[in-house]
Amino acid sequence: MTTTGLHLWTIDDYHRMIEAEILTTEDKVELLEGQILEMSPQQPPHAATTQRTWKYLSRLLANRVDIRVQLPVTLPPNSEPEPDIAVVRFDSREYLDGHPTTDDIFLLVEVADRTLNRDCKQKARTYAKAKIADYWVLDVNMRQVYVFREPTDNSYAQEITLDENATLSLVAFPEVEVRVKELFP
């Protein structure tokens, strides 16, 4: 009997595949922990929640950060996900020379309608390994937010769920009050 192993890709491998047009803009994929995974297509509730959250956070954090929507972040050694929203440091060149990395990231947000399990497990593990201090999953079906903080090697030490009547703040901006109900259309 022959067994086969799983080949894990590095960020450099992934970028070479993009440059060689093995992966193109038509391929809706992201690199997570060395695996190239298909991204789920967006239903209207997902798209509307992403748009609403982006607008709301942009107002709350105006002139303090850049807010990127569905753009890559680089998490060495082998992840380059495309979170729905990334709140990152300003870069005068708009990250022309490379995607934001862990040191640039204040908050990552995933919007979940059909991807809740993946976002709360696999993506949380990936983001914890990269030491992302603040990660939120917006559950569009239940209108609640899963908040992940205090990253450890493979998970988060703090995981809380907030309903739409709650408020929270970003770890990096504790003075900014975010009303959960404002994140959802």
C-alpha positions in Angstrom: 0.0 0.0 0.0 1.3 3.5 -0.9 0.6 6.4 1.3 0.7 10.0 0.2 1.4 13.0 2.4 0.0 16.5 2.3 2.3 19.1 0.8 2.1 22.4 2.6 2.9 25.5 0.7 4.9 28.5 1.9 4.0 32.1 1.3 6.8 32.2 -1.3 5.4 29.2 -3.1 2.0 30.8 -3.1 3.4 34.0 -4.6 5.3 32.1 -7.2 2.1 30.4 -8.3 0.4 33.8 -8.6 3.3 35.2 -10.6 3.4 32.2 -12.9 -0.4 32.5 -13.3 -1.0 29.1 -11.9 -3.4 30.9 -9.6 -5.3 33.8 -11.1 -7.8 36.3 -10.0 -10.5 33.9 -11.2 -9.3 31.4 -8.5 -11.1 32.5 -5.3 -8.5 31.0 -2.9 -6.5 31.9 0.1 -3.5 30.3 1.8 -4.2 29.0 5.4 -1.5 27.1 7.3 0.1 25.9 4.1 -3.1 24.8 2.4 -4.6 26.5 -0.6 -8.3 26.6 0.2 -11.3 27.8 -1.8 -13.2 30.8 -0.4 -16.9 30.6 -0.1 -19.0 32.7 -2.5 -20.8 35.6 -0.8 -24.5 35.7 -0.3 -26.3 39.1 0.1 -26.3 39.0 4.0 -22.6 38.4 4.0 -21.9 41.2 1.6 -24.2 43.6 3.3 -22.7 42.9 6.7 -19.2 43.4 5.4 -20.1 46.7 3.8 -22.0 47.9 6.9 -19.1 47.0 9.3 -16.6 48.6 7.0 -18.5 51.9 6.9 -19.1 51.8 10.7 -15.5 51.1 11.6 -14.3 53.7 9.1 -16.4 56.4 10.9 -15.3 55.3 14.4 -11.6 55.0 13.5 -11.3 57.9 11.0 -7.8 59.2 10.5 -6.3 56.5 12.8 -6.0 53.4 10.6 -6.5 51.9 7.2 -9.4 49.6 6.8 -8.9 46.9 4.1 -11.9 44.9 2.8 -11.3 41.4 1.5 -7.6 42.0 0.8 -4.7 39.7 1.8 -2.7 39.9 5.0 0.6 38.0 5.2 1.0 35.8 8.3 4.4 33.9 8.1 5.4 31.3 7.6 2.5 29.8 5.6 -0.7 31.8 5.7 -2.0 34.6 3.5 -5.7 34.8 4.2 -8.1 37.5 2.9 -10.2 38.5 5.9 -13.4 40.3 5.2 -12.0 43.3 7.1 -8.5 44.1 8.3 -7.9 47.2 10.5 -4.3 48.0 10.0 -1.6 50.7 10.4 -1.5 53.5 7.9 1.1 52.9 5.1 1.8 55.9 2.9 2.4 53.5 0.0 -0.9 51.6 0.6 1.1 48.4 1.2 2.5 48.5 -2.4 5.6 46.6 -1.3 3.8 43.9 0.6 0.6 43.0 2.4 0.1 44.0 6.0 1.8 41.6 8.5 1.2 40.8 12.1 2.9 43.9 13.4 0.6 46.1 11.2 -2.7 44.4 12.2 -5.0 45.9 14.9 -8.1 43.8 14.2 -9.2 41.1 11.8 -12.9 40.4 11.1 -14.6 37.5 9.3 -18.3 37.7 8.4 -20.0 34.3 8.7 -23.3 33.1 7.3 -22.3 29.6 6.2 -18.7 29.6 7.4 -19.1 30.0 11.1 -17.5 26.8 12.1 -14.5 27.4 9.8 -14.1 31.0 11.0 -14.3 30.1 14.7 -12.0 27.1 14.4 -9.6 27.0 11.5 -9.3 30.8 11.0 -9.1 31.4 14.8 -6.3 28.9 15.0 -4.4 30.5 12.1 -4.8 34.0 13.6 -3.8 32.9 17.1 -0.7 31.2 15.7 0.2 34.5 14.0 -0.4 36.4 17.4 -3.3 38.5 16.1 -4.4 40.2 19.3 -8.0 40.9 18.3 -10.2 38.8 16.0 -14.0 39.0 15.6 -16.4 36.7 13.8 -19.7 38.3 12.9 -22.5 35.7 12.8 -25.0 37.2 10.4 -27.7 34.6 11.2 -27.7 35.1 15.0 -26.6 38.7 14.9 -23.9 38.2 17.4 -20.1 38.6 17.5 -17.6 36.0 18.6 -14.6 37.9 20.1 -11.2 36.1 20.2 -8.4 37.7 22.3 -5.2 36.7 24.1 -3.6 34.5 21.4 -1.7 31.4 22.5 0.2 28.9 20.3 -2.9 27.4 18.7 -5.9 29.2 20.1 -7.2 32.1 22.0 -7.3 32.2 25.8 -10.3 34.5 25.7 -13.3 33.7 23.6 -16.6 35.5 24.3 -19.9 35.8 22.4 -21.8 39.1 22.4 -25.4 39.7 21.3 -26.5 42.7 19.3 -27.3 44.7 22.4 -23.7 44.6 23.6 -20.8 47.0 23.1 -17.1 46.3 22.8 -13.8 48.0 22.0 -10.8 47.1 20.0 -7.8 46.0 22.0 -5.7 48.7 20.2 -8.3 51.4 20.7 -10.0 50.8 24.1 -11.5 54.3 24.1 -13.6 53.6 20.9 -17.0 52.0 21.8 -18.4 49.7 19.1 -22.1 48.9 19.3 -22.7 45.4 18.0 -26.1 46.2 16.5 -24.4 48.8 14.3 -22.3 46.0 12.6 -25.4 44.4 11.1 -27.8 45.7 8.5 
